[in-house]
Amino acid sequence: MLNSFEIYQALNELGYRLEAGNFEPSYASEHALGNGKYLYVKRKQEGFVSKSPLVLAPETLALRAEIDRIAGIHCLWEKVKSTSYRRYPKDNGTSQYGFAADVESVGALQALVALLDGQPSSSTTPGLKRDDQNKEQSPMYPLNQILFGPPGTGKTYSTTEMAVKIADNAWYQQTTREHHGNDLRELVKERYKALVEKQRIMFTTFHQSFSYEDFIEGIRATTDEKTGTLRYEVVDGIFKQLCLNAEVKTSGSSTQSLSLNGRRIWKMSLGNTLDGEDYIFDECLVNNYILLGWGDNLDFSGCTTGADVRLRIDESSNSLVERSEYMLTAVNMFKNIMQNGDLVIISDGNHKFRAIAEIAGDYQYLPNDERVGYHQMRKVNWLRTYSPSLPKEQLFLKALSQMTLYELRDTSIDREKLSQLLAPVETTDNQALPHVLIIDEINRGNIARIFGELITLLEPDKRLDAEDARSLVLPYSKQQFSVPRNVYVIGTMNTADKSLIQMDLALRRRFSFTEMPARPELLAGITAFGVDAAQLLTRINQRIEALLDSEHMIGHAYFMPLKKLENNADREACLASIFQDKIIPLLREYFFDDYERIGWVLNDSVKAKENRFILLQQSAQLPSLSALFPKDIADSLSDRRFRINERAFASAEAYQGIVA
């Protein structure tokens, strides 16, 4: 069964949140369904509620038969009362009431919400039992969402599982049924890594220097290896890469595995895309061949060696033939060295590739009086074509060269990735597959500078093929660009750096926000120095909230290493390290080195002097205030020369005094 926090988090992810401008009631979280309908999730000061945490409105009694037929929802239909259920009617003039229920899974919760909201559910037809296959269907997640909360609340940690849940929901649902705890986490991390390698998930961190050129596209200088000249290319940023990946349609399929053993692999260009020669590639696709631009209009059919190729060129009286050493090399490779069965990767510039072919025929001369060049031909079987082209990272270990044709060594190409691309699969369309971009510390970047004019395209109804779809012409490539509907953006923001109120308004309007609060209950039962870690963190946060605000609380993640330690001495040493290296420096940052207030947070005023973390410096070497200032000024001052007491980190009473 899901506990109260898991249901709270799932409802937020499904888009059912507390209405703007409202505050949560004391002992429940409120979730607006729309049209005046609400759900409540029980809440308590410490820990989470496990027994019947979801509270349904009294009017749902009319839907009892339908709700009872939803697999995974268990309601006893007994009244529970609390003034925290403020939107529900009162029971005989006393407190508001509802009906408490248990929930087995997010899929069951989604089916329930769909019934209550009067909307058809993608997981079930309301009133019918759902089978396992329907349970695995991906729930509706916000396209743009931001996880916000104080430091150490697991925002970045949570994005791993959240991204996998979105990108491959069927795998996630199946895995969560079979595995739990650390085993599940390790499997999720492995799946995350696999999806990253496929570029279905990408990760970046915003910072003050991050720009539009990093995020969308920019111009980069490169050197042409053939001529040595400097070239300027448009290079895609991480968001544009993800959007192009999400649009990719893959043509070509195979029913049998293709072994790479004994096959040489070549990189080849079919026309220069920068010079408007895309028609060459299109011609090759239609006619199942590849064409070499070198060699002009010469027929090399009788040339079986490199010397023959050189002689054929030297003997030519064609003034159009421009002899170069690379032309000799390219023609000889194409004519004599490349063999039937070899694989050819068709590049698209230096940073993408757009097709994979298998050589299926010997060299042929292709007459064509309408053009110069592209007369040298080899028949091929097109194994895969990609539209738009795939980024080089999905196959290559480094950037491609400008050379038209060359062999790819193992230092240049990842053969395992090539095998995966050529694995037996049906024709796929990436537009059906969710792609996820994780932006860590999204509030640290200059949003206007990074997103530029594309901020509008993030809106769900402005996405590709949506109701009010929009596209823009990019400034460098001059290409039309839109954001696909299967691109999800997950951001994280640290509220200690910047509050939601300070966020860029354009960004706030286009993102859903999910709070990630400190969860001391996850530390319950873990003790060190005779103090329960959950109580310790709770009391520290209560004092921080009183002195600052809730946005500067301390997250539970700082203390999670304690859970892995079984020996009490190890836990004590770990807790001392956490306080010395993490908590005290964080408090110094929060309170701008106001040691007196830091001492208040740690309740030092009630402790014996030797057990205080913050001490007033007293030394014969330190001059008194009266020795430093005139008497009238010294009398008005409070000595604020504090220091950190290193001995307190190993003192049980120092920690016990915090919760006193």
C-alpha positions in Angstrom: 0.0 0.0 0.0 1.1 3.6 -0.6 1.7 5.7 2.4 0.6 9.3 2.8 3.7 10.9 1.4 3.7 8.6 -1.7 0.1 9.5 -2.4 0.8 13.2 -1.8 3.7 13.0 -4.3 1.7 11.0 -6.9 -1.2 13.5 -6.8 1.2 16.4 -7.3 2.9 14.6 -10.2 -0.5 14.0 -11.8 -1.2 17.7 -11.6 -3.6 17.8 -8.6 -2.1 20.3 -6.2 -3.0 22.9 -3.6 -4.7 25.8 -5.3 -2.5 28.9 -5.6 -2.7 31.4 -2.8 -3.8 28.8 -0.2 -2.1 27.2 2.7 -2.2 23.6 3.6 -4.4 22.6 6.6 -2.7 21.4 9.7 -3.2 17.6 9.5 -3.8 17.0 5.8 -2.6 18.0 2.4 -5.3 19.4 0.0 -5.5 18.5 -3.6 -7.9 20.3 -6.0 -9.4 18.1 -8.8 -11.3 21.0 -10.4 -15.0 21.9 -10.5 -15.0 22.3 -6.7 -13.9 18.8 -6.0 -11.1 17.9 -3.6 -9.1 15.0 -2.1 -7.3 15.1 1.2 -4.2 13.0 2.3 -3.7 12.6 6.0 -0.6 14.1 7.5 1.1 14.2 10.9 3.9 16.3 12.4 6.5 13.5 12.2 6.5 10.4 10.0 3.9 9.4 7.5 0.5 7.8 7.7 0.3 4.2 6.5 -3.3 3.2 7.4 -6.0 4.5 5.1 -4.2 7.8 4.2 -6.5 9.0 1.4 -9.7 10.7 2.4 -12.6 10.9 -0.1 -15.4 13.5 -0.1 -18.8 12.5 1.3 -20.5 12.8 -2.1 -18.4 10.0 -3.4 -20.7 7.6 -1.5 -22.9 7.9 -4.6 -20.1 6.3 -6.6 -19.5 3.6 -4.1 -20.2 0.7 -6.5 -17.9 2.1 -9.2 -15.1 2.9 -6.7 -15.3 -0.6 -5.1 -14.7 -2.1 -8.6 -11.4 -0.2 -9.1 -8.7 -2.7 -8.3 -6.2 -1.3 -5.8 -8.6 1.0 -4.0 -9.9 -0.2 -0.7 -12.5 1.9 1.2 -14.4 0.7 4.2 -16.9 3.7 3.9 -16.6 4.6 7.6 -16.5 8.3 8.5 -13.3 10.0 9.5 -13.5 13.5 11.0 -11.1 16.5 11.0 -11.3 20.2 10.6 -8.4 19.8 8.2 -10.9 18.4 5.6 -12.1 22.0 5.3 -13.7 21.8 1.9 -15.9 18.9 3.0 -19.3 19.3 4.7 -19.7 18.9 8.5 -21.2 15.9 10.1 -24.2 17.0 12.1 -22.7 20.4 12.7 -19.4 19.1 14.1 -16.2 18.5 12.2 -15.9 18.0 8.5 -15.8 14.4 7.4 -14.9 12.0 4.6 -14.2 8.4 3.9 -10.7 7.0 4.3 -9.2 4.6 1.8 -6.1 2.6 1.1 -4.3 2.8 -2.3 -2.1 0.0 -3.8 -0.5 1.9 -6.6 -0.2 5.1 -8.6 -2.2 3.4 -11.4 -5.1 2.7 -9.0 -4.9 6.3 -7.8 -5.0 7.6 -11.3 -8.1 5.5 -12.1 -9.8 6.8 -9.0 -9.1 10.4 -9.8 -10.3 9.9 -13.4 -13.6 8.7 -12.1 -14.0 11.5 -9.5 -13.0 14.1 -12.0 -15.4 12.8 -14.6 -12.6 12.1 -17.1 -11.8 8.9 -19.0 -8.8 7.1 -17.5 -5.9 5.9 -19.7 -5.4 3.1 -17.2 -9.0 1.7 -16.9 -12.6 2.2 -17.7 -14.2 3.5 -14.5 -16.1 0.7 -12.8 -14.1 -2.1 -14.4 -11.2 -4.2 -13.0 -7.9 -3.5 -14.6 -5.5 -6.1 -15.9 -1.7 -5.9 -15.4 -1.1 -4.6 -18.9 -3.3 -1.5 -18.2 -1.5 -1.0 -14.9 1.7 -0.6 -16.9 0.4 2.2 -19.1 2.2 5.5 -18.5 0.3 7.9 -16.3 -0.1 11.5 -17.2 2.9 13.5 -15.9 3.3 17.2 -16.2 5.4 18.1 -19.3 7.2 20.8 -17.3 7.8 20.4 -13.6 10.1 21.7 -10.9 11.0 20.0 -7.7 11.7 22.6 -5.0 12.8 22.5 -1.5 15.6 23.2 1.0 19.0 21.7 0.6 19.3 17.9 1.2 15.7 16.9 0.6 16.5 14.5 -2.2 15.5 16.6 -5.2 18.3 15.6 -7.6 18.2 12.1 -6.1 14.5 11.8 -6.9 15.0 12.9 -10.6 16.7 9.5 -11.4 13.6 7.5 -10.5 11.2 10.1 -11.8 12.9 10.3 -15.2 12.9 6.5 -15.6 9.2 6.4 -14.5 8.4 8.8 -17.3 10.7 7.5 -20.0 9.9 3.8 -19.5 6.8 3.5 -17.3 6.0 -0.1 -18.4 9.5 -1.3 -17.2 9.2 0.8 -14.0 5.8 -0.7 -13.1 6.9 -4.2 -13.7 10.1 -3.8 -11.8 8.4 -2.2 -8.7 6.2 -5.2 -8.5 9.1 -7.6 -8.3 11.8 -5.6 -6.4 11.9 -3.2 -3.4 14.4 -1.1 -1.4 18.0 -1.0 -2.4 17.6 -3.7 -5.1 15.0 -1.5 -6.8 17.2 1.6 -6.5 20.1 -0.2 -8.2 17.9 -1.5 -11.0 16.5 2.0 -11.5 20.0 3.4 -11.7 21.0 0.8 -14.3 17.9 1.6 -16.4 18.6 5.3 -16.1 22.1 4.8 -17.4 20.8 2.7 -20.3 18.3 5.5 -21.2 21.0 8.1 -20.9 23.1 6.1 -23.4 20.2 6.0 -25.8 19.8 9.8 -25.2 16.2 9.3 -24.0 17.3 11.0 -20.8 19.7 14.0 -20.6 21.0 15.8 -17.6 22.5 19.3 -17.3 23.1 21.9 -14.5 22.3 25.6 -14.9 24.8 28.1 -13.7 25.5 31.8 -14.2 27.6 31.2 -17.3 25.1 28.8 -19.0 23.7 30.4 -22.2 21.4 30.0 -25.1 24.3 28.6 -27.2 24.8 25.8 -24.6 21.1 25.1 -24.4 19.7 25.6 -27.9 22.4 26.1 -30.5 25.5 28.1 -31.1 28.4 28.6 -33.6 31.7 26.7 -33.0 34.9 27.0 -34.9 36.3 23.7 -36.4 39.2 22.8 -38.7 38.8 21.0 -42.0 41.2 18.1 -41.7 41.4 17.8 -45.5 42.2 21.4 -46.3 43.3 22.8 -42.9 41.0 25.7 -43.3 38.9 27.1 -40.4 35.2 26.4 -40.6 32.3 27.7 -38.5 29.5 25.2 -37.7 26.2 25.4 -36.0 26.3 23.1 -33.0 23.2 21.9 -31.3 22.7 22.5 -27.5 21.4 19.9 -25.1 17.7 20.9 -25.3 17.7 21.0 -29.1 19.5 17.6 -29.2 16.8 16.1 -27.0 14.0 17.6 -29.1 15.5 16.3 -32.3 15.9 12.9 -30.8 12.3 12.9 -29.7 11.2 13.5 -33.3 13.4 10.8 -34.9 11.6 8.3 -37.1 13.6 5.2 -37.8 13.1 3.4 -41.1 14.3 0.0 -41.9 14.0 -3.2 -39.8 15.4 -6.6 -39.6 14.2 -9.9 -38.3 17.7 -11.4 -37.8 20.7 -10.2 -35.9 23.5 -8.8 -38.0 26.9 -9.9 -36.8 29.7 -7.3 -37.0 32.4 -10.0 -37.1 34.7 -9.7 -40.1 33.0 -6.5 -41.3 34.9 -3.3 -41.9 33.0 -0.1 -41.0 33.2 3.1 -43.0 32.1 6.6 -42.6 30.9 8.3 -45.8 29.3 11.6 -46.7 26.6 11.7 -49.4 26.5 15.3 -50.5 27.4 18.4 -48.5 24.3 19.4 -46.5 25.8 22.9 -46.1 26.0 23.4 -49.9 22.5 22.2 -50.6 23.4 18.7 -51.8 20.7 16.9 -49.9 19.3 15.6 -53.2 22.3 13.2 -53.4 21.3 11.5 -50.2 17.6 11.3 -51.3 18.6 9.9 -54.7 20.7 7.2 -53.0 17.9 6.2 -50.7 15.4 5.8 -53.6 17.9 3.8 -55.7 19.6 1.7 -53.0 23.1 2.8 -53.8 25.8 5.1 -52.5 27.7 7.6 -54.7 31.2 9.0 -54.4 31.7 12.6 -55.4 35.4 12.2 -56.1 36.6 10.9 -59.5 34.5 13.3 -61.5 33.2 11.7 -64.7 35.9 9.0 -65.1 35.1 5.3 -65.3 37.4 3.2 -63.0 35.8 -0.1 -63.9 39.1 -1.7 -65.0 41.2 -0.4 -62.1 42.0 -3.2 -59.6 44.8 -1.4 -57.7 45.7 2.0 -56.5 48.3 2.3 -59.2 45.6 1.6 -61.8 43.5 4.4 -60.4 46.5 6.8 -60.5 47.2 5.8 -64.1 43.6 6.2 -65.2 43.6 9.8 -63.8 47.0 10.7 -65.3 45.9 9.4 -68.7 42.7 11.4 -68.7 42.6 14.4 -70.9 39.5 15.7 -69.2 40.3 19.2 -68.0 37.6 18.9 -65.4 39.6 16.3 -63.5 41.4 17.9 -60.5 44.0 15.5 -59.3 44.7 15.3 -55.6 46.2 12.6 -53.4 43.0 12.3 -51.4 41.0 11.7 -54.7 43.3 8.8 -55.4 42.8 7.5 -51.9 39.0 7.9 -51.9 38.5 6.3 -55.3 40.7 3.4 -54.5 39.0 2.7 -51.2 35.6 3.0 -52.8 36.5 0.8 -55.8 38.9 -1.8 -54.5 39.1 -1.9 -50.7 35.5 -1.7 -49.5 34.0 -5.2 -49.8 30.5 -6.6 -50.1 29.1 -7.0 -46.5 31.0 -4.0 -45.1 28.9 -1.4 -43.3 28.8 2.3 -44.2 27.6 5.0 -41.7 26.3 8.0 -43.6 27.2 11.2 -41.8 25.3 14.5 -41.6 27.9 17.1 -40.9 30.5 16.4 -38.3 28.2 15.8 -35.4 25.3 13.6 -36.7 24.6 10.6 -38.8 21.5 9.7 -40.7 21.8 6.2 -42.1 23.5 2.8 -41.9 23.9 0.7 -45.1 25.4 -2.7 -46.0 27.4 -2.9 -49.3 25.6 -5.3 -51.6 27.4 -4.9 -54.9 30.7 -4.3 -56.7 31.8 -0.9 -58.1 29.8 0.4 -61.1 30.1 3.6 -63.2 26.9 5.7 -63.3 26.8 7.9 -66.3 25.0 11.3 -65.8 25.6 14.2 -68.1 23.7 16.6 -65.9 26.3 16.9 -63.2 30.0 16.7 -62.5 31.0 14.1 -60.0 28.9 11.4 -58.2 29.5 8.9 -61.0 31.1 6.2 -58.8 28.4 3.9 -57.4 28.1 0.8 -55.2 24.7 -0.9 -54.5 23.7 -1.1 -50.8 21.0 -2.4 -48.5 19.7 0.4 -46.3 19.6 -1.1 -42.8 18.5 2.1 -40.9 17.7 5.6 -41.9 17.0 8.4 -39.3 14.9 11.5 -39.7 16.0 13.8 -38.3 19.6 12.7 -38.0 20.9 11.2 -34.8 23.7 12.9 -32.7 27.1 11.4 -33.0 27.1 10.4 -29.3 24.7 7.6 -30.0 27.4 5.8 -32.0 30.7 7.6 -32.2 33.4 8.1 -29.6 34.6 11.4 -31.1 33.6 14.0 -33.7 33.6 13.0 -37.3 36.1 14.2 -39.8 35.3 16.3 -42.9 36.8 13.6 -45.2 34.2 12.1 -47.5 35.2 8.5 -46.9 37.4 6.7 -44.4 37.5 3.6 -42.3 36.2 3.8 -38.7 38.6 2.2 -36.2 37.5 1.0 -32.8 38.8 4.2 -31.3 36.2 6.1 -33.3 33.1 4.0 -33.1 31.3 2.1 -30.4 30.6 -1.3 -31.9 28.3 -2.3 -29.0 26.1 0.7 -29.7 26.2 -0.1 -33.5 25.0 -3.7 -32.6 22.1 -2.2 -30.6 21.1 0.1 -33.4 21.0 -2.9 -35.8 19.3 -5.3 -33.4 16.1 -7.0 -34.7 13.3 -4.5 -34.1 10.3 -3.3 -35.9 10.3 0.1 -37.4 10.2 2.6 -34.6 9.0 6.1 -34.1 10.6 8.1 -31.3 7.5 10.3 -31.3 5.8 7.6 -29.3 8.6 7.4 -26.7 9.0 9.9 -23.8 12.2 11.8 -23.6 13.3 13.6 -20.4 15.6 16.5 -19.8 16.7 17.0 -16.1 17.9 20.5 -15.3 19.5 20.7 -11.9 19.7 24.0 -10.1 17.3 25.5 -12.7 16.9 28.7 -10.6 20.7 29.5 -10.8 20.6 30.2 -14.6 19.5 33.3 -16.3 16.2 32.0 -17.7 15.7 34.7 -20.3 19.2 34.3 -21.6 19.1 30.5 -21.7 15.6 29.9 -23.2 15.4 33.1 -25.2 12.3 33.1 -27.5 11.7 29.4 -27.0 10.1 29.8 -23.5 6.7 30.0 -25.2 7.2 26.7 -27.0 7.4 24.8 -23.7 3.7 25.3 -23.1 1.7 22.1 -23.6 -0.7 23.6 -26.2 2.2 25.2 -28.1 4.0 21.8 -28.6 4.4 20.1 -31.9 1.0 18.9 -33.3 -0.8 20.3 -30.3 -4.0 22.4 -30.5 -2.2 25.7 -30.7 1.2 24.4 -32.0 3.9 27.1 -32.7 7.3 27.0 -34.2 10.1 29.5 -34.5 13.1 30.1 -36.8 16.3 29.6 -34.9 18.8 32.4 -35.2 21.9 30.5 -36.2 20.8 27.5 -38.3 17.7 29.3 -39.6 15.7 26.0 -39.1 12.1 25.8 -38.0 12.0 24.5 -34.5 9.2 23.3 -32.2 9.1 21.3 -29.0 7.7 17.8 -29.4 4.9 16.7 -27.1 6.9 13.7 -25.8 9.6 15.9 -24.3 9.4 16.2 -20.5 11.4 18.8 -18.5 12.2 18.1 -14.8 13.9 21.0 -13.0 15.2 21.2 -9.4 15.6 24.3 -7.3 17.1 25.0 -3.9 14.8 27.3 -2.0 17.7 28.4 0.2 19.3 30.0 -2.9 16.2 31.6 -4.3 12.5 31.4 -3.3 9.6 30.7 -5.7 8.6 34.3 -5.5 12.0 35.3 -7.0 11.7 32.9 -9.9 11.4 34.2 -13.4 7.7 34.8 -14.0 7.7 33.4 -17.5 9.2 30.2 -16.1 6.8 30.0 -13.2 3.8 30.3 -15.5 4.9 27.3 -17.6 6.0 24.9 -14.9 4.2 22.8 -12.3 5.8 22.8 -8.9 6.2 19.9 -6.5 7.5 20.6 -3.0 10.2 18.3 -1.7 10.1 18.9 2.1 12.5 17.6 4.7 11.4 14.2 5.8 12.8 13.5 9.2 10.6 10.4 9.5 13.0 8.6 7.1 15.5 8.7 9.9 13.2 7.3 12.6 14.9 4.7 14.8 18.4 5.7 13.9 20.3 6.8 17.0 23.8 8.2 17.7 25.0 9.6 21.0 21.7 8.5 22.5 19.7 10.8 20.2 17.1 9.8 17.6 18.2 11.4 14.3 14.6 12.1 13.3 14.0 14.1 16.5 17.3 15.9 16.1 16.6 17.1 12.6 13.0 18.0 13.4 14.0 20.2 16.3 16.8 21.9 14.3 14.3 22.7 11.5 11.7 24.0 13.9 14.2 26.5 15.2 15.4 27.5 11.7 11.8 28.0 10.6 11.2 30.3 13.6 14.4 32.3 13.0 14.3 32.4 9.2 11.6 30.5 7.2 10.7 27.0 6.0 12.7 27.5 2.8 16.0 27.3 4.8 15.3 24.1 6.6 17.9 21.3 6.4 17.0 18.1 4.4 17.2 14.5 5.6 19.7 13.6 3.0 22.6 14.9 5.0 21.9 12.3 7.7 21.1 9.3 5.4 24.7 7.9 5.6 23.8 7.0 9.2 21.3 4.4 7.9 24.1 2.3 6.4 26.0 1.9 9.6 25.3 -0.8 12.1 28.0 -0.1 14.7 27.2 2.6 17.2 30.7 4.0 17.3 30.6 4.3 13.5 27.3 6.2 13.6 28.7 8.6 16.3 31.8 9.3 14.2 29.5 9.8 11.1 27.2 12.2 12.9 30.1 14.2 14.2 31.5 14.5 10.6 28.0 15.5 9.3 27.8 18.3 11.9 31.3 19.5 11.4 31.5 19.3 7.6 27.9 19.9 6.6 25.5 21.3 9.2 27.7 24.0 10.8 28.9 25.4 7.5 25.3 25.4 6.2 24.1 27.3 9.2 27.0 29.8 8.9 25.8 30.4 5.3 22.2 30.8 6.4 22.9 33.2 9.2 25.8 35.0 7.6 28.2 33.9 10.3 26.0 35.2 13.1 27.3 32.6 15.6 24.9 33.7 18.3 21.9 32.7 16.2 23.6 29.5 15.2 24.0 28.7 18.9 20.2 29.3 19.3 19.4 26.8 16.5 21.6 24.2 18.3 20.1 25.2 21.7 23.6 25.9 23.1 22.2 28.3 25.8 20.9 25.4 27.9 24.1 23.3 27.7 27.1 23.2 29.9 29.9 25.4 28.4 32.0 22.4 27.3 29.0 20.9 25.4 28.2 24.0 23.3 29.0 24.0 19.6 29.5 27.8 19.6 31.6 29.3 22.3 32.5 32.9 23.2 36.2 33.3 22.9 37.9 33.9 26.2 41.7 34.0 26.3 44.3 36.0 28.1 45.7 36.9 24.7 42.4 38.5 23.7 42.0 42.1 24.8 38.8 43.0 26.6 36.2 45.3 25.1 37.1 48.0 27.5 40.7 47.8 26.3 39.6 48.2 22.7 36.9 50.9 23.0 36.1 53.9 25.2 34.1 53.0 28.3 30.8 54.4 27.0 31.1 52.3 23.8 32.4 49.2 25.5 29.5 49.3 28.0 27.0 49.3 25.1 28.6 46.4 23.2 28.0 42.7 23.5 31.1 40.7 22.9 30.5 38.7 19.7 33.9 37.0 19.3 32.7 33.5 18.9 34.5 30.3 17.9 33.5 26.7 17.1 34.1 24.2 19.9 35.7 21.3 18.2 35.3 19.1 21.3 31.5 19.3 21.1 31.4 17.2 18.0 32.4 14.2 20.1 30.2 15.0 23.1 26.9 13.1 23.5 25.5 15.9 25.7 26.1 18.4 22.8 23.6 16.5 20.6 21.2 15.6 23.4 21.0 19.2 24.4 19.6 20.1 20.9 16.4 18.1 21.5 16.1 19.1 25.2 
